[in-house]
């Protein structure tokens, strides 16, 4: 009987170890999933950009961290004025992001005279943001973009992924 009891205890011990290992793997993947559910605004901050470069109506985004390519989806196109410059955002914005650099932008433009001209890149240099339209650039204080501009409905700068799921 004793050998049977020991075998049962050993089996029980192995089962507990397997359950503990399974739970740690599951919990670890849940934690990673929660950590990866950053908002587009939080991603901007990770790359040293102010959240106000994006309007409040971001619905979703994708980011390939291997090369920095991204797509941001807004609930609608929008425009607003900062320092007498009218910025226009399409519903879909694409580009590449790295620390202090947004490049290959598509979907963001600025009104110059009577035309809208695409902003090709944005580079942060300390407390300034340099916006490039071709080879021409214009600098603005980073503080001009501390807050997101209102542009229809969306998650807003402080919104999170769980809010998006709840609204679906």
DSSP file (Angstrom, degrees, kcal/mol; ACC not computed):
  #  RESIDUE AA STRUCTURE BP1 BP2  ACC     N-H-->O    O-->H-N    N-H-->O    O-->H-N    TCO  KAPPA ALPHA  PHI   PSI    X-CA   Y-CA   Z-CA
    1    1 A X     >        0   0    0      0, 0.0     4,-2.5     0, 0.0     5,-0.2   0.000 360.0 360.0 360.0 -39.4    0.0    0.0    0.0
    2    2 A X  H  >  +     0   0    0      1,-0.2     4,-2.5     2,-0.2     5,-0.2   0.905 360.0  51.5 -61.0 -40.3    2.8    2.4    0.8
    3    3 A X  H  > S+     0   0    0      1,-0.2     4,-2.1     2,-0.2    -1,-0.2   0.874 110.1  49.9 -65.1 -35.0    4.3    2.2   -2.6
    4    4 A X  H  > S+     0   0    0      2,-0.2     4,-2.4     1,-0.2    -1,-0.2   0.906 110.2  50.8 -66.3 -41.6    0.8    3.0   -4.2
    5    5 A X  H  X S+     0   0    0     -4,-2.5     4,-2.3     1,-0.2    -2,-0.2   0.904 111.0  48.5 -62.8 -41.9    0.4    5.9   -1.8
    6    6 A X  H  X S+     0   0    0     -4,-2.5     4,-2.8     2,-0.2    -1,-0.2   0.901 110.4  50.6 -66.2 -40.2    3.8    7.3   -2.8
    7    7 A X  H  X S+     0   0    0     -4,-2.1     4,-2.5     2,-0.2    -2,-0.2   0.901 110.8  49.6 -64.1 -39.6    3.1    6.8   -6.5
    8    8 A X  H  X S+     0   0    0     -4,-2.4     4,-2.5     2,-0.2    -2,-0.2   0.901 111.8  48.2 -64.6 -40.8   -0.2    8.7   -6.0
    9    9 A X  H  X S+     0   0    0     -4,-2.3     4,-2.7     2,-0.2    -2,-0.2   0.896 112.0  49.5 -66.1 -40.0    1.6   11.5   -4.2
   10   10 A X  H  X S+     0   0    0     -4,-2.8     4,-2.5     2,-0.2    -2,-0.2   0.914 112.3  47.7 -65.2 -41.6    4.3   11.7   -6.9
   11   11 A X  H  X S+     0   0    0     -4,-2.5     4,-2.4     2,-0.2    -2,-0.2   0.912 112.8  48.9 -63.6 -42.8    1.5   11.8   -9.6
   12   12 A X  H  X S+     0   0    0     -4,-2.5     4,-2.4     2,-0.2    -2,-0.2   0.910 111.3  50.0 -62.9 -42.5   -0.3   14.5   -7.6
   13   13 A X  H  X S+     0   0    0     -4,-2.7     4,-2.1     1,-0.2    -2,-0.2   0.908 111.3  48.1 -63.0 -42.5    3.0   16.5   -7.2
   14   14 A X  H  X S+     0   0    0     -4,-2.5     4,-2.6     2,-0.2    -1,-0.2   0.891 110.5  52.3 -64.8 -39.0    3.7   16.2  -11.0
   15   15 A X  H  X S+     0   0    0     -4,-2.4     4,-2.7     2,-0.2    -2,-0.2   0.915 109.0  49.6 -62.4 -43.1    0.1   17.4  -11.7
   16   16 A X  H  X S+     0   0    0     -4,-2.4     4,-2.7     2,-0.2    -1,-0.2   0.901 110.8  49.9 -63.4 -40.0    0.5   20.4   -9.5
   17   17 A X  H  X S+     0   0    0     -4,-2.1     4,-2.6     2,-0.2    -2,-0.2   0.925 111.9  48.0 -64.2 -43.6    3.8   21.3  -11.2
   18   18 A X  H  X S+     0   0    0     -4,-2.6     4,-2.6     2,-0.2    -2,-0.2   0.907 112.8  48.4 -62.9 -41.9    2.1   21.0  -14.6
   19   19 A X  H  X S+     0   0    0     -4,-2.7     4,-2.8     2,-0.2    -2,-0.2   0.925 112.4  48.7 -63.6 -44.4   -0.8   23.1  -13.5
   20   20 A X  H  X S+     0   0    0     -4,-2.7     4,-2.4     2,-0.2    -2,-0.2   0.912 112.7  47.9 -62.4 -42.4    1.5   25.7  -12.0
   21   21 A X  H  X S+     0   0    0     -4,-2.6     4,-2.1     2,-0.2    -2,-0.2   0.923 112.4  49.2 -63.8 -43.4    3.6   25.8  -15.2
   22   22 A X  H  X S+     0   0    0     -4,-2.6     4,-2.7     1,-0.2    -2,-0.2   0.926 111.9  48.5 -60.8 -45.9    0.4   26.0  -17.4
   23   23 A X  H  X S+     0   0    0     -4,-2.8     4,-3.1     1,-0.2     5,-0.3   0.893 110.4  50.8 -64.0 -39.5   -0.9   28.9  -15.2
   24   24 A X  H  X S+     0   0    0     -4,-2.4     4,-2.1    -5,-0.2    -1,-0.2   0.891 112.1  47.3 -67.3 -36.4    2.3   30.8  -15.4
   25   25 A X  H  X S+     0   0    0     -4,-2.1     4,-2.2     2,-0.2    -2,-0.2   0.938 115.3  45.5 -66.9 -46.2    2.5   30.5  -19.2
   26   26 A X  H  X S+     0   0    0     -4,-2.7     4,-2.1     2,-0.2    -2,-0.2   0.940 115.1  46.1 -62.7 -47.8   -1.2   31.6  -19.5
   27   27 A X  H  X S+     0   0    0     -4,-3.1     4,-2.5     1,-0.2    -1,-0.2   0.895 110.9  54.0 -64.0 -38.9   -0.8   34.5  -17.1
   28   28 A X  H  X S+     0   0    0     -4,-2.1     4,-2.3    -5,-0.3    -1,-0.2   0.911 109.5  46.8 -61.3 -42.5    2.4   35.6  -18.8
   29   29 A X  H  X S+     0   0    0     -4,-2.2     4,-2.2     2,-0.2    -1,-0.2   0.859 111.1  52.4 -69.9 -33.3    0.8   35.7  -22.2
   30   30 A X  H  X S+     0   0    0     -4,-2.1     4,-2.3     2,-0.2    -2,-0.2   0.912 109.7  48.8 -65.8 -41.3   -2.2   37.6  -20.8
   31   31 A X  H  X S+     0   0    0     -4,-2.5     4,-2.5     2,-0.2    -2,-0.2   0.926 111.5  49.3 -64.1 -44.0    0.2   40.2  -19.2
   32   32 A X  H  X S+     0   0    0     -4,-2.3     4,-1.9     1,-0.2    -1,-0.2   0.903 110.0  51.8 -61.1 -40.1    2.0   40.5  -22.5
   33   33 A X  H  X S+     0   0    0     -4,-2.2     4,-0.5     1,-0.2    -1,-0.2   0.916 110.9  47.3 -63.4 -42.5   -1.2   41.0  -24.4
   34   34 A X  H >< S+     0   0    0     -4,-2.3     3,-0.9     1,-0.2    -1,-0.2   0.904 111.6  50.6 -65.1 -40.9   -2.3   43.7  -22.0
   35   35 A X  H 3< S+     0   0    0     -4,-2.5    -1,-0.2     1,-0.2    -2,-0.2   0.842 107.7  53.4 -66.5 -31.5    1.0   45.5  -22.3
   36   36 A X  H 3< S+     0   0    0     -4,-1.9     2,-1.2     1,-0.2    -1,-0.2   0.560  85.5  87.4 -81.5  -6.0    0.9   45.4  -26.1
   37   37 A X    <<  +     0   0    0     -3,-0.9   124,-0.7    -4,-0.5    -1,-0.2  -0.296  60.8 150.9 -88.5  52.4   -2.6   47.1  -26.1
   38   38 A X        -     0   0    0     -2,-1.2     2,-0.1    -3,-0.1   122,-0.1  -0.455  46.7-115.0 -77.6 154.6   -1.1   50.6  -26.1
   39   39 A X     >  -     0   0    0     -2,-0.1     4,-2.1   120,-0.1     5,-0.2  -0.432  27.2-108.7 -80.7 165.3   -3.0   53.4  -27.7
   40   40 A X  H  > S+     0   0    0      1,-0.2     4,-2.1     2,-0.2     5,-0.1   0.847 122.4  55.9 -60.8 -33.1   -1.6   55.2  -30.7
   41   41 A X  H  > S+     0   0    0      2,-0.2     4,-1.9     1,-0.2    -1,-0.2   0.899 105.8  49.1 -67.9 -41.0   -0.9   58.1  -28.4
   42   42 A X  H  > S+     0   0    0      1,-0.2     4,-1.9     2,-0.2    -2,-0.2   0.882 109.5  52.8 -65.4 -37.9    1.1   56.0  -26.0
   43   43 A X  H  X S+     0   0    0     -4,-2.1     4,-1.2     2,-0.2    -2,-0.2   0.908 105.7  54.4 -63.1 -40.8    3.1   54.7  -29.0
   44   44 A X  H ><>S+     0   0    0     -4,-2.1     5,-2.5     1,-0.2     3,-0.6   0.929 108.6  48.7 -57.3 -45.2    3.8   58.3  -30.0
   45   45 A X  H ><5S+     0   0    0     -4,-1.9     3,-1.9     1,-0.2    -1,-0.2   0.858 103.2  61.2 -64.2 -35.3    5.2   59.0  -26.6
   46   46 A X  H 3<5S+     0   0    0     -4,-1.9    -1,-0.2     1,-0.3    -2,-0.2   0.824 107.5  45.7 -59.3 -30.8    7.4   55.8  -26.7
   47   47 A X  T <<5S-     0   0    0     -4,-1.2    53,-2.5    -3,-0.6    -1,-0.3   0.175 125.4-103.2 -99.7  15.8    9.1   57.4  -29.8
   48   48 A X  T < 5S+     0   0    0     -3,-1.9     2,-0.3     1,-0.3    -3,-0.2   0.779  79.3 129.7  70.4  31.4    9.5   60.8  -28.0
   49   49 A X      < -     0   0    0     -5,-2.5    -1,-0.3    -6,-0.1    -2,-0.1  -0.885  61.6-109.5-111.8 148.0    6.6   62.6  -29.9
   50   50 A X    >   -     0   0    0     -2,-0.3     3,-1.4     1,-0.1     4,-0.2  -0.445  23.1-124.4 -72.8 149.8    3.8   64.5  -28.2
   51   51 A X  G >  S+     0   0    0     95,-0.3     3,-1.7     1,-0.3    95,-0.2   0.754 101.8  76.0 -65.1 -24.4    0.3   63.0  -28.3
   52   52 A X  G 3  S+     0   0    0     93,-2.3    97,-0.3     1,-0.3    -1,-0.3   0.477  70.4  82.3 -72.1  -1.3   -1.1   66.1  -30.0
   53   53 A X  G <  S+     0   0    0     -3,-1.4     2,-0.4    92,-0.3    -1,-0.3   0.741  92.8  57.3 -70.5 -20.1    0.4   65.2  -33.3
   54   54 A X  S <  S-     0   0    0     -3,-1.7    95,-0.3    -4,-0.2   103,-0.1  -0.882  91.0-123.1-107.5 142.1   -2.7   62.9  -33.7
   55   55 A X    >   -     0   0    0     -2,-0.4     3,-0.6    93,-0.2    95,-0.2  -0.215  32.3-101.1 -73.1 174.1   -6.2   64.3  -33.5
   56   56 A X  T 3  S+     0   0    0     93,-2.5   100,-2.0     1,-0.2    94,-0.1   0.585 106.7  76.9 -74.4  -9.9   -8.7   62.9  -30.9
   57   57 A X  T 3   +     0   0    0     92,-0.3    18,-2.4    97,-0.2     2,-0.4  -0.014  55.4 142.6 -98.6  33.0  -10.6   60.6  -33.3
   58   58 A X  E <   +A   74   0A   0     -3,-0.6    97,-1.6    16,-0.2    16,-0.3  -0.579  21.6 177.9 -69.8 126.5   -8.1   57.8  -33.7
   59   59 A X  E     -     0   0A   0     14,-3.2     2,-0.3     1,-0.4    15,-0.2   0.807  60.0 -25.1 -97.8 -38.9  -10.0   54.5  -33.9
   60   60 A X  E     -A   73   0A   0     13,-1.5    13,-3.1     2,-0.0    -1,-0.4  -0.974  54.8-164.6-163.4 171.4   -7.2   52.0  -34.3
   61   61 A X  E     -A   72   0A   0     -2,-0.3     2,-0.3    11,-0.2    11,-0.2  -0.983  10.6-145.9-157.7 161.3   -3.6   51.6  -35.5
   62   62 A X  E     -A   71   0A   0      9,-2.4     9,-2.0    -2,-0.3     2,-0.4  -0.979  14.2-171.5-129.2 147.9   -1.1   49.0  -36.5
   63   63 A X  E     -A   70   0A   0     -2,-0.3     2,-0.9     7,-0.2     7,-0.2  -0.975  15.6-155.3-142.4 124.1    2.7   49.2  -35.9
   64   64 A X  E >>> -A   69   0A   0      5,-3.0     4,-2.4    -2,-0.4     3,-0.9  -0.869  10.3-167.1 -96.5 103.9    5.4   46.9  -37.2
   65   65 A X  T 345S+     0   0    0     -2,-0.9    -1,-0.1     1,-0.2     5,-0.0   0.660  78.6  71.0 -70.0 -14.3    8.1   47.4  -34.6
   66   66 A X  T 345S+     0   0    0      1,-0.2    -1,-0.2     3,-0.1    -2,-0.0   0.869 124.3   5.0 -70.5 -34.2   10.7   45.6  -36.9
   67   67 A X  T <45S-     0   0    0     -3,-0.9    -2,-0.2     2,-0.1    -1,-0.2   0.409  98.8-115.2-128.8  -0.5   10.8   48.5  -39.3
   68   68 A X  T  <5 +     0   0    0     -4,-2.4    29,-2.3     1,-0.3    -3,-0.2   0.500  59.7 151.9  81.8   3.3    8.6   51.2  -37.7
   69   69 A X  E   < +AB  64  96A   0     -5,-0.5    -5,-3.0    27,-0.2     2,-0.3  -0.460  20.2 177.5 -71.2 141.0    5.9   51.2  -40.4
   70   70 A X  E     -AB  63  95A   0     25,-2.6    25,-1.5    -7,-0.2     2,-0.4  -0.944  27.3-157.2-141.4 159.8    2.5   52.2  -39.1
   71   71 A X  E     -AB  62  94A   0     -9,-2.0    -9,-2.4    -2,-0.3     2,-0.4  -0.984  12.4-166.2-135.6 128.4   -1.1   52.8  -40.2
   72   72 A X  E     -AB  61  93A   0     21,-2.9    21,-2.7    -2,-0.4     2,-0.5  -0.965   6.6-155.4-115.7 131.9   -3.4   55.0  -38.1
   73   73 A X  E     -AB  60  92A   0    -13,-3.1   -14,-3.2    -2,-0.4   -13,-1.5  -0.931   6.8-163.5-110.2 125.6   -7.1   54.9  -38.8
   74   74 A X  E     -A   58   0A   0     17,-3.2   -16,-0.2    -2,-0.5     3,-0.1  -0.693  29.7-121.8 -99.9 157.5   -9.3   57.9  -37.9
   75   75 A X  S    S-     0   0    0    -18,-2.4     2,-0.3    78,-0.4   -17,-0.1   0.791  94.0 -10.8 -68.9 -25.6  -13.1   57.8  -37.6
   76   76 A X  S    S-     0   0    0    -19,-0.3    -1,-0.2    75,-0.2   -19,-0.1  -0.974  83.2 -87.8-161.8 160.9  -13.2   60.6  -40.2
   77   77 A X        +     0   0    0     -2,-0.3     2,-0.3    -3,-0.1    13,-0.2  -0.387  54.2 173.4 -67.9 156.5  -10.9   62.9  -42.0
   78   78 A X  E     -C   89   0A   0     11,-2.3    11,-3.6    -2,-0.1     2,-0.3  -0.981  22.2-156.7-158.6 167.7  -10.4   66.2  -40.2
   79   79 A X  E     +C   88   0A   0     -2,-0.3     2,-0.3     9,-0.3     9,-0.2  -0.989  12.0 170.0-149.0 154.0   -8.6   69.5  -40.1
   80   80 A X  E     -C   87   0A   0      7,-1.9     7,-3.1    -2,-0.3     2,-0.4  -0.964  30.5-109.4-157.2 166.2   -7.6   72.1  -37.5
   81   81 A X  E     +C   86   0A   0     -2,-0.3     2,-0.4     5,-0.3     5,-0.2  -0.869  25.2 178.8-110.3 134.1   -5.4   75.1  -37.3
   82   82 A X  E >  S-C   85   0A   0      3,-2.8     3,-2.1    -2,-0.4    -2,-0.0  -0.991  77.6 -15.1-131.3 124.6   -2.2   75.5  -35.3
   83   83 A X  T 3  S-     0   0    0     -2,-0.4    -1,-0.1     1,-0.3     3,-0.1   0.894 128.7 -53.3  48.8  48.3   -0.3   78.8  -35.3
   84   84 A X  T 3  S+     0   0    0      1,-0.2     2,-0.5    -3,-0.0    -1,-0.3   0.509 115.4 116.2  66.3   9.0   -2.2   79.9  -38.4
   85   85 A X  E <   -C   82   0A   0     -3,-2.1    -3,-2.8    27,-0.0     2,-0.7  -0.929  60.4-141.2-106.1 127.4   -1.4   76.7  -40.3
   86   86 A X  E     -C   81   0A   0     -2,-0.5    25,-2.5    25,-0.4     2,-0.4  -0.785  16.9-161.3 -90.8 117.0   -4.3   74.5  -41.3
   87   87 A X  E     -CD  80 110A   0     -7,-3.1    -7,-1.9    -2,-0.7     2,-0.4  -0.777   2.2-160.7 -96.6 141.3   -3.4   70.8  -40.9
   88   88 A X  E     -CD  79 109A   0     21,-3.0    21,-2.5    -2,-0.4     2,-0.4  -0.983   2.9-164.8-126.0 134.0   -5.5   68.2  -42.6
   89   89 A X  E     -CD  78 108A   0    -11,-3.6   -11,-2.3    -2,-0.4    19,-0.2  -0.966  10.3-145.4-119.0 129.4   -5.7   64.5  -41.8
   90   90 A X  E     -     0   0A   0     17,-2.8   -14,-0.1    -2,-0.4   -16,-0.1  -0.380  35.2-102.9 -79.3 169.3   -7.1   61.8  -44.0
   91   91 A X  E    S+     0   0A   0      1,-0.2   -17,-3.2   -18,-0.1     2,-0.5   0.788 111.9  46.4 -63.9 -27.2   -9.0   58.8  -42.5
   92   92 A X  E     -B   73   0A   0    -19,-0.2     2,-0.4   -21,-0.0   -19,-0.2  -0.975  69.2-175.5-122.9 124.3   -5.9   56.7  -43.1
   93   93 A X  E     -B   72   0A   0    -21,-2.7   -21,-2.9    -2,-0.5     2,-0.3  -0.970   7.3-179.7-119.5 130.8   -2.4   57.9  -42.2
   94   94 A X  E     +BD  71 106A   0     12,-2.5    12,-2.1    -2,-0.4     2,-0.3  -0.868  19.0 108.3-126.9 162.3    0.7   55.8  -43.0
   95   95 A X  E     -B   70   0A   0    -25,-1.5   -25,-2.6    -2,-0.3     2,-0.4  -0.985  57.3 -78.0 166.4-165.2    4.4   56.2  -42.5
   96   96 A X  E     -BD  69 103A   0      7,-2.6     7,-2.7    -2,-0.3     2,-0.4  -0.990  35.6-160.5-130.0 139.4    7.5   55.0  -40.6
   97   97 A X  E     + D   0 102A   0    -29,-2.3     2,-0.3    -2,-0.4     5,-0.2  -0.950  18.8 154.9-124.1 140.4    8.4   56.0  -37.0
   98   98 A X  E >   - D   0 101A   0      3,-2.5     3,-2.5    -2,-0.4   -51,-0.1  -0.900  62.6 -51.7-145.4 173.0   11.6   55.9  -35.1
   99   99 A X  T 3  S-     0   0    0     -2,-0.3   -51,-0.2     1,-0.3   -52,-0.1  -0.277 125.6  -9.9 -55.0 122.6   12.8   57.8  -32.1
  100  100 A X  T 3  S+     0   0    0    -53,-2.5    24,-2.4     1,-0.1     2,-0.4   0.517 120.6  93.9  67.0   9.1   12.4   61.5  -32.9
  101  101 A X  E <   +DE  98 123A   0     -3,-2.5    -3,-2.5    22,-0.2     2,-0.5  -0.981  42.6 177.9-138.9 127.2   11.5   60.8  -36.6
  102  102 A X  E     +DE  97 122A   0     20,-2.8    20,-2.5    -2,-0.4     2,-0.3  -0.997  27.5 164.3-115.7 125.3    8.3   60.3  -38.6
  103  103 A X  E     +D   96   0A   0     -7,-2.7    -7,-2.6    -2,-0.5    18,-0.2  -0.874  45.5  36.6-139.8 172.0    9.0   59.8  -42.3
  104  104 A X  E    S-     0   0A   0     16,-0.4    17,-0.2    -2,-0.3    -1,-0.2   0.842  78.8-178.2  54.3  36.1    7.4   58.6  -45.5
  105  105 A X  E     +     0   0A   0     15,-2.2     2,-0.3    -3,-0.2   -10,-0.2  -0.365  14.9 178.2 -69.5 142.4    4.1   60.2  -44.2
  106  106 A X  E     +D   94   0A   0    -12,-2.1   -12,-2.5    -3,-0.1     3,-0.1  -0.972  62.1  36.1-142.2 129.2    1.0   59.9  -46.2
  107  107 A X  E    S+     0   0A   0     -2,-0.3   -17,-2.8     1,-0.3     2,-0.4   0.397  91.4  93.1 111.7  -1.3   -2.4   61.3  -45.2
  108  108 A X  E     +D   89   0A   0     11,-0.3    11,-2.7   -19,-0.2     2,-0.3  -0.991  47.7 164.0-124.8 129.6   -1.3   64.5  -43.4
  109  109 A X  E     -DF  88 118A   0    -21,-2.5   -21,-3.0    -2,-0.4     2,-0.4  -0.923  26.5-139.1-140.9 166.0   -1.1   67.8  -45.2
  110  110 A X  E     -DF  87 117A   0      7,-2.6     7,-2.8    -2,-0.3     2,-0.6  -0.969  24.7-119.0-127.3 141.9   -0.8   71.5  -44.6
  111  111 A X  E     - F   0 116A   0    -25,-2.5     2,-0.5    -2,-0.4   -25,-0.4  -0.702  30.5-179.3 -84.0 123.2   -2.7   74.3  -46.4
  112  112 A X  E >   - F   0 115A   0      3,-3.4     3,-2.1    -2,-0.6     2,-0.6  -0.977  65.7 -42.7-125.1 116.6   -0.3   76.7  -48.1
  113  113 A X  T 3  S-     0   0    0     -2,-0.5    -2,-0.0     1,-0.3     3,-0.0  -0.543 125.7 -26.6  61.3-109.0   -2.0   79.5  -49.9
  114  114 A X  T 3  S+     0   0    0     -2,-0.6     2,-0.3    -3,-0.0    -1,-0.3   0.418 124.6  80.1-112.3   0.9   -4.9   77.8  -51.6
  115  115 A X  E <   -F  112   0A   0     -3,-2.1    -3,-3.4    -5,-0.0     2,-0.5  -0.780  69.9-133.5-110.2 150.5   -3.3   74.3  -51.9
  116  116 A X  E     -F  111   0A   0     -2,-0.3     2,-0.4    -5,-0.3    -5,-0.2  -0.906  26.3-166.2 -96.9 128.3   -2.9   71.4  -49.5
  117  117 A X  E     -F  110   0A   0     -7,-2.8    -7,-2.6    -2,-0.5     2,-0.1  -0.951  23.7-109.7-119.5 134.8    0.6   70.0  -49.6
  118  118 A X  E     -F  109   0A   0     -2,-0.4     2,-0.6    -9,-0.2    -9,-0.3  -0.337  20.6-132.6 -65.3 136.8    1.7   66.7  -48.0
  119  119 A X        -     0   0    0    -11,-2.7   -11,-0.3     1,-0.2    14,-0.2  -0.824  21.7-171.1 -85.4 121.0    3.9   66.7  -45.0
  120  120 A X        -     0   0    0     12,-2.4   -15,-2.2    -2,-0.6   -16,-0.4   0.801  59.3  -4.9 -89.5 -30.5    6.6   64.2  -45.7
  121  121 A X  E     - G   0 132A   0     11,-1.1    11,-2.9   -18,-0.2     2,-0.4  -0.994  49.4-149.2-159.3 161.3    8.3   64.0  -42.4
  122  122 A X  E     -EG 102 131A   0    -20,-2.5   -20,-2.8    -2,-0.3     2,-0.4  -0.997  16.4-170.6-134.2 128.0    8.4   65.4  -38.9
  123  123 A X  E     -EG 101 130A   0      7,-2.4     7,-3.2    -2,-0.4     2,-0.5  -0.978  14.0-143.1-123.4 131.0   11.7   65.5  -36.9
  124  124 A X  E     + G   0 129A   0    -24,-2.4     2,-0.4    -2,-0.4     5,-0.2  -0.801  17.5 179.2 -92.5 130.0   11.9   66.3  -33.2
  125  125 A X  E >   - G   0 128A   0      3,-2.6     3,-1.5    -2,-0.5     2,-0.5  -0.844  61.7 -66.0-128.7  93.7   15.0   68.3  -32.2
  126  126 A X  T 3  S-     0   0    0     -2,-0.4    -1,-0.0     1,-0.3     0, 0.0  -0.497 120.5  -6.7  66.0-116.5   14.8   69.0  -28.5
  127  127 A X  T 3  S+     0   0    0     -2,-0.5    15,-2.7    -3,-0.1    16,-0.4   0.264 123.5  81.8 -96.3  11.5   11.8   71.3  -27.8
  128  128 A X  E <   -GH 125 141A   0     -3,-1.5    -3,-2.6    13,-0.3     2,-0.5  -0.891  61.2-152.4-118.3 147.4   11.1   71.9  -31.5
  129  129 A X  E     -GH 124 140A   0     11,-3.1    11,-2.1    -2,-0.3     2,-0.6  -0.986  13.7-153.8-113.7 124.3    9.2   69.8  -34.1
  130  130 A X  E     -GH 123 139A   0     -7,-3.2    -7,-2.4    -2,-0.5     2,-0.5  -0.887   6.2-159.9-101.3 119.0   10.3   70.4  -37.7
  131  131 A X  E     -GH 122 138A   0      7,-2.8     7,-1.9    -2,-0.6     2,-0.5  -0.853   9.1-152.6 -99.0 129.4    7.7   69.7  -40.3
  132  132 A X  E     -GH 121 137A   0    -11,-2.9   -12,-2.4    -2,-0.5   -11,-1.1  -0.895  20.6-179.0-111.2 130.2    8.9   69.0  -43.8
  133  133 A X  E >  S- H   0 136A   0      3,-3.1     3,-1.7    -2,-0.5     2,-0.3  -0.911  78.9 -53.1-118.9  96.5    7.1   69.7  -47.0
  134  134 A X  T 3  S-     0   0    0     -2,-0.5   -14,-0.1     1,-0.3   -13,-0.1  -0.579 120.4 -23.7  65.4-128.1    9.6   68.4  -49.5
  135  135 A X  T 3  S+     0   0    0     -2,-0.3     2,-0.3    -3,-0.1    -1,-0.3   0.497 121.4  94.3 -92.5  -4.6   12.9   70.2  -48.7
  136  136 A X  E <   -H  133   0A   0     -3,-1.7    -3,-3.1     2,-0.0     2,-0.3  -0.696  56.7-173.6 -88.4 137.8   11.1   73.1  -47.0
  137  137 A X  E     -H  132   0A   0     -2,-0.3     2,-0.4    -5,-0.2    -5,-0.2  -0.939  16.3-164.3-132.8 157.2   10.6   72.9  -43.2
  138  138 A X  E     -H  131   0A   0     -7,-1.9    -7,-2.8    -2,-0.3     2,-0.3  -0.997  16.8-141.5-138.5 132.8    8.9   74.9  -40.5
  139  139 A X  E     +H  130   0A   0     -2,-0.4     2,-0.3    -9,-0.2    -9,-0.2  -0.744  18.4 178.8 -99.7 143.8    9.6   74.6  -36.8
  140  140 A X  E     -H  129   0A   0    -11,-2.1   -11,-3.1    -2,-0.3     2,-0.1  -0.972  37.6 -97.8-135.0 150.2    7.0   74.6  -34.0
  141  141 A X  E >   -H  128   0A   0     -2,-0.3     3,-1.7   -13,-0.2     4,-0.3  -0.461  28.0-129.2 -65.0 140.5    7.4   74.3  -30.2
  142  142 A X  G >  S+     0   0    0    -15,-2.7     3,-2.4     1,-0.3    -1,-0.1   0.850 106.8  69.8 -56.1 -34.5    6.7   70.7  -29.0
  143  143 A X  G >  S+     0   0    0    -16,-0.4     3,-1.4     1,-0.3    -1,-0.3   0.722  82.6  70.9 -60.9 -21.4    4.4   72.3  -26.5
  144  144 A X  G <  S+     0   0    0     -3,-1.7    -1,-0.3     1,-0.3     3,-0.2   0.706 104.1  43.3 -64.1 -17.4    2.0   73.3  -29.3
  145  145 A X  G <  S+     0   0    0     -3,-2.4   -93,-2.3    -4,-0.3   -92,-0.3   0.035  75.7 111.2-119.2  24.6    1.2   69.6  -29.5
  146  146 A X  S <  S+     0   0    0     -3,-1.4     2,-0.4   -95,-0.2   -95,-0.3   0.800  82.4  41.2 -67.6 -28.0    0.9   68.7  -25.8
  147  147 A X  S    S-     0   0    0     -4,-0.2     2,-0.1    -3,-0.2    -1,-0.1  -0.930  90.2-111.9-123.5 146.5   -2.9   68.1  -26.3
  148  148 A X        -     0   0    0     -2,-0.4     2,-0.3   -93,-0.1   -93,-0.2  -0.449  32.3-118.3 -72.8 146.0   -4.8   66.4  -29.1
  149  149 A X        -     0   0    0    -97,-0.3   -93,-2.5   -95,-0.3     2,-0.3  -0.650  32.2-105.7 -84.0 142.2   -7.0   68.6  -31.3
  150  150 A X        +     0   0    0     -2,-0.3     3,-0.1   -95,-0.2    -1,-0.1  -0.496  49.0 159.1 -70.3 129.0  -10.7   67.8  -31.3
  151  151 A X        -     0   0    0      1,-0.6   -75,-0.2    -2,-0.3   -76,-0.2  -0.444  55.8 -68.3-152.0  70.7  -11.8   66.0  -34.4
  152  152 A X  S    S-     0   0    0    -77,-0.1    -1,-0.6   -96,-0.1     2,-0.1  -0.255  85.9 -27.0  76.6-166.2  -15.0   64.1  -34.2
  153  153 A X  S    S+     0   0    0    -96,-0.1   -78,-0.4    -3,-0.1     2,-0.3  -0.473  77.1 111.9 -86.6 158.0  -15.6   61.0  -32.2
  154  154 A X  S    S-     0   0    0     -2,-0.1   -97,-0.2   -80,-0.1   -95,-0.2  -0.955  79.0 -65.3 166.5-169.1  -12.9   58.5  -31.3
  155  155 A X        -     0   0    0    -97,-1.6     3,-0.2    -2,-0.3     4,-0.2   0.733  68.1-143.5 -79.2 -21.7  -11.0   57.2  -28.3
  156  156 A X    >   -     0   0    0   -100,-2.0     3,-1.2   -98,-0.2  -115,-0.2  -0.042  38.0 -61.9  77.5 170.7   -9.3   60.5  -27.6
  157  157 A X  T 3  S+     0   0    0      1,-0.3    -1,-0.2  -116,-0.1  -116,-0.1   0.815 138.8  41.2 -62.7 -31.6   -5.8   60.9  -26.3
  158  158 A X  T 3  S+     0   0    0     -3,-0.2    -1,-0.3  -117,-0.1    -2,-0.2   0.401  91.0 116.1 -98.8   4.2   -6.5   59.1  -23.1
  159  159 A X    <   -     0   0    0     -3,-1.2     2,-0.3    -4,-0.2  -118,-0.1  -0.194  49.0-153.2 -67.6 163.2   -8.6   56.3  -24.6
  160  160 A X    >>  -     0   0    0     -5,-0.1     4,-1.3  -121,-0.1     3,-0.7  -0.873  29.5-101.4-136.0 172.6   -7.5   52.7  -24.5
  161  161 A X  H 3> S+     0   0    0   -124,-0.7     4,-2.2    -2,-0.3     5,-0.2   0.833 116.9  59.5 -63.4 -34.7   -8.0   49.5  -26.5
  162  162 A X  H 3> S+     0   0    0      1,-0.2     4,-2.2     2,-0.2    -1,-0.3   0.855 102.4  54.2 -65.7 -32.0  -10.6   48.1  -24.0
  163  163 A X  H <> S+     0   0    0     -3,-0.7     4,-1.8     2,-0.2    -1,-0.2   0.892 107.2  51.4 -65.0 -38.4  -12.8   51.2  -24.7
  164  164 A X  H  X S+     0   0    0     -4,-1.3     4,-0.9     1,-0.2    -2,-0.2   0.917 110.6  47.9 -63.6 -43.2  -12.6   50.4  -28.4
  165  165 A X  H >< S+     0   0    0     -4,-2.2     3,-0.5     1,-0.2    -2,-0.2   0.887 110.6  51.7 -65.1 -38.6  -13.6   46.8  -27.8
  166  166 A X  H 3< S+     0   0    0     -4,-2.2    -1,-0.2     1,-0.2    -2,-0.2   0.840 108.3  51.4 -67.5 -32.6  -16.5   47.8  -25.6
  167  167 A X  H 3<        0   0    0     -4,-1.8    -1,-0.2     1,-0.2    -2,-0.2   0.668 360.0 360.0 -79.7 -14.9  -17.8   50.2  -28.2
  168  168 A X    <<        0   0    0     -4,-0.9    -1,-0.2    -3,-0.5    -2,-0.2   0.471 360.0 360.0 -78.0 360.0  -17.8   47.5  -30.9
